[in-house]
């Protein structure tokens, strides 16, 4: 967030060399990325998101580095896995999905991820942090929307 603000201030400084800038206004915006991509979306399709279907697997393969999130196994079939199991209230949202090899998927079953990875706290933290990664650009805009820039320059 701070780097975005610094970037704006850098451009203000550059532009102020070319012309007198007395005030700057920043528009407060919030992006709904699903509606941006498909204005007609609604109901269940809106809840499931735009990645529902065959694109989900490819997205997860890229996001999780084509390896099992739990043991790091590569070059093996990977299954789409719910971080928080649906049996205990987890959703099918992309932020609740990861990849697991068959062995890890079976071992985890419907356990809570914190119980399954209690002996691997670093892996647990890595998975939970990685799960929050999608839409970070939209989140950054949403987080900075209430900040105001006021600059003035005397001629």
N, C-alpha and C positions, 0 to 999 in steps of 0.2 A: 504494500500500500504506500509506504513512504517513498519508494523509488518512483512510483507513478506521479506522486506530488512533485518530487524533485525534477522529473522530466518536464512536467508542465511549467514549473518555474524557470527551468533552463530555456525553454522556448519563449517564454515571456521576456526574459532578458535579451535573447537574440532579436526578437521582434522589436523591442523597445529601442534598439540601436537604429532601426530604420524609420520608426515613426513614434510620435508621442502617444503613450498609452496612459489613459487617466483612470480607467476602471476595467475590471474583468469580472464577468459573471459566469458562474458555472451552473449548468442545467442539472437539476436533480433527476436522475434516471434510474430505472430498474428494468432489467431485461428478463423476460420470460422466454428462455431459449426455445422451448417447444413451440410457442406461438409464433416466434420469429420464423422458424423453419416451416411451420404448417399452420396458417391462420384458421383453418377449418377444423383443427383437432378439438376433440371434446370427449367427455365421458370416460369410458374404460381406456380408450386409446391414449387420452391425455395422461391418465394415471400410470399406464405402462411405459410411456415414453417413446421417443422416436427410434430407439435402438432395438425395440422388441422384435424378435425374429432372428433371422440368420446373421445379421450384422453383430448381434450381441457377442457371439463366440469370437469373431475376429477382433472385435474391440477388446475383449478380455485377454485374448492372446497377446495383443500389443501392450496393453496396460500392465499386465503381470509378467512380461518378459518371456512368455512361452515356457514357463516352468511352474511347477507345483508351488503354491504359496506357502505350504506348510513345511515341506522337506527340501524344496529346491530341485527336485528331479526334472530332468529334461529328456528329450528324445523318447518320450513315452506318451501314450494316449492320456490326454487331460480332460477332466470332466468339469462342467460348470457346477460350482459349489456355492451354497448359501452360507455366508459368514455367520449370520444369526439365523438358525434353522427356521423354516416355515412352521414346523411343528410347535415352536415356542414363540410364534408371533412375528417371525422375520418376513420380509417382503421379497418380491421379485424385482425390486428396483435395482438398477445397475450398480448403485453404491453398496448393495448388499451381496454382490456376486464376486466370486474369485474363481481360480482354477485349482484343481487338486488332482493328484494321481489317484488311481483306483485304491491303492493301499491306504492313503491318508483319508480319502473320502469315506471309505468303509470304517476306518478307525474312529473318525470324528462322529459319524452318524448324526444324531440329533442333539449331541452335546453342545452346551454353550461353549463358544470359542475360548473364553477365559479358563474354563475347566480343562478343555482339550490341550491348551498350550500353557498350562500353569508352570510347567518345567522349562518353558522356552519364552520368557518374558520379552526378549528382544524381538523374536518372530511375531509375537502378539502385537506389540507396539507398531512394528513395521506394517503388518497387515491392516491394522486399524487406521494408520496414517494414510496408507496407499488407497484405502477404500474411500477416503474423503477427497481424493484428487480431482474427480471430474468437475468440469465447469468452473475451474479456478479463475478464469478470466472474467466471467460473468459475476462470480462471487466478489472479485476485487472491485469491480465497478459498483456493485451493490453496497459494498462496505465503505466506499469513499464518497457515496452520493451526498452525504450530509455535510461534508467538508466544504468550506467556502474559501475562495481565493479572493483577496482584495489587494490589488497592487495599484500604485499610483506613481506617476513620474512628472516632475515639474519640468517645463521646457526651459 
